[in-house]
Structures are given as structure tokens and as C-alpha cells.
Amino acid sequence: MNLIFYSPKDAAVGDVIPCFMDGEFKVFYLQLSRAKDQPDPGPVWHLIETTDLLHYRERGACGILGGTGAVLRADGLYHLFYCIFPEGRQVVAHATSTDLVHWQTHAEDSFEADPEWYVTSDWRDPHVLWNE
């Protein structure tokens, strides 16, 4: 049996965040550095694209440092919701992009769990859907 999978150089693929847009798979993943003698910055969002799941085009790092989330498109703009961990807390953050590679973060949109209603130690990996 042949196994075919994407593997970045000197790194490991963490959580995969796939989406399908305009006839192409946009596969975001958390890249974990495995380069020797270099500090690991933590999970960095990267993007690869493919139309056939055999041949991949690397788009590279997206400038987002954080945990798993969701990507969607609304009104011609891409939105990324992901988890950050300031001072041990779990916070959902928001960023926008026009090209899926360069992202503008929006700190004012960040939010975290209300401890009266949610378990604050398990408030991560947002999955967001666009509903017109």
C-alpha cells in the first residue's frame, strides 16, 4: 500500500484546518519546527493548496501564531478564528485577509469563555460557520 501525504522540511504538521474554495483545497495546518539548534516558536499557521490531493503548492507561513481554528469567506473577505493562550488563558482571536496568506489581526474581536457558563480550561479550537 502506498501512502501519500504532505510533509514540510524540518517540521511536523500539526492540526489540519481544511477548506474548499473556488475549486481548490486550501489546507491550513499548524507547523511545528523540528530544525536542530533553533528554538521552536510554537504552532505557526501555514497554508498549502491542491486540486488533486497529490500535488501541493506551498504558500508558506501566514503570520498567525496560535492554535487550531476555522477559516471562512464572507462578503469577499477571509476570516480566521483561532485560539491564543495569553498568560495561560484560552482566548478566541480573529484575523482577516484578502489573499489567505497575509492576515490582519483584530484584538478588539477577541473573546474568552464566561466562567459562569463554560469550562474556561477547555475554550479553544473554534469552529465558525457563516450564515447569511
BELTA-V512742 format. One record per pair of residues at least 6 apart in sequence whose C-alpha atoms are under 7 Angstrom apart, sorted by sequence separation. I is the first residue (numbers start at 1). J is the second residue. D is the distance in whole Angstrom. If there is no record, write none. Layout:
# BELTA-V512742
I;J;D + I;J;D
This chain:
# BELTA-V512742
7;13;7 + 19;25;6 + 20;26;6 + 50;56;5 + 72;78;6 + 73;79;6 + 84;90;6 + 85;91;6 + 97;103;5 + 18;25;7 + 19;26;5 + 33;40;6 + 49;56;6 + 50;57;6 + 71;78;7 + 72;79;5 + 83;90;7 + 84;91;5 + 96;103;5 + 97;104;6 + 113;120;6 + 18;26;6 + 19;27;6 + 48;56;6 + 49;57;5 + 71;79;6 + 72;80;7 + 83;91;6 + 84;92;6 + 95;103;6 + 96;104;5 + 18;27;4 + 48;57;5 + 49;58;7 + 71;80;5 + 83;92;5 + 84;93;7 + 95;104;5 + 96;105;7 + 17;27;6 + 18;28;6 + 32;42;6 + 48;58;4 + 70;80;6 + 71;81;7 + 82;92;6 + 83;93;6 + 95;105;4 + 113;123;6 + 16;27;7 + 17;28;5 + 32;43;5 + 47;58;6 + 48;59;5 + 70;81;5 + 81;92;7 + 82;93;5 + 94;105;6 + 95;106;6 + 16;28;6 + 17;29;6 + 31;43;6 + 32;44;7 + 47;59;5 + 69;81;5 + 70;82;7 + 81;93;6 + 82;94;7 + 94;106;6 + 16;29;4 + 30;43;5 + 31;44;5 + 47;60;6 + 69;82;4 + 81;94;5 + 15;29;6 + 16;30;7 + 30;44;5 + 31;45;6 + 46;60;5 + 47;61;7 + 68;82;6 + 69;83;7 + 80;94;6 + 81;95;7 + 93;107;7 + 14;29;6 + 15;30;6 + 30;45;5 + 31;46;6 + 46;61;4 + 67;82;6 + 68;83;6 + 80;95;5 + 94;109;6 + 13;29;6 + 14;30;5 + 29;45;6 + 30;46;6 + 45;61;6 + 46;62;5 + 66;82;7 + 67;83;5 + 79;95;6 + 80;96;6 + 93;109;7 + 94;110;6 + 13;30;6 + 14;31;6 + 28;45;7 + 29;46;5 + 44;61;7 + 45;62;6 + 66;83;6 + 67;84;6 + 79;96;5 + 93;110;4 + 13;31;5 + 14;32;7 + 28;46;6 + 29;47;6 + 45;63;7 + 66;84;5 + 78;96;5 + 79;97;7 + 92;110;6 + 93;111;7 + 12;31;6 + 13;32;6 + 28;47;4 + 45;64;5 + 77;96;7 + 78;97;5 + 91;110;7 + 92;111;5 + 11;31;6 + 12;32;5 + 27;47;6 + 28;48;6 + 44;64;6 + 45;65;6 + 77;97;6 + 78;98;6 + 91;111;6 + 92;112;6 + 11;32;5 + 12;33;6 + 26;47;7 + 27;48;5 + 44;65;5 + 77;98;6 + 91;112;5 + 11;33;4 + 12;34;7 + 26;48;6 + 27;49;6 + 43;65;6 + 44;66;6 + 78;100;7 + 90;112;7 + 10;33;6 + 11;34;5 + 26;49;5 + 43;66;6 + 10;34;5 + 11;35;7 + 25;49;6 + 26;50;7 + 43;67;7 + 10;35;5 + 24;49;7 + 25;50;5 + 24;50;6 + 25;51;6 + 24;51;5 + 90;121;7 + 92;124;7 + 90;123;6 + 90;124;6 + 62;101;5 + 63;102;7 + 62;102;6 + 63;103;7 + 62;103;7 + 83;124;5 + 83;125;6 + 82;125;6 + 82;126;6 + 81;126;7 + 15;68;6 + 17;70;7 + 69;125;5 + 70;126;6 + 74;130;7 + 68;125;5 + 69;126;5 + 70;127;5 + 67;125;7 + 69;127;6 + 70;128;6 + 72;130;7
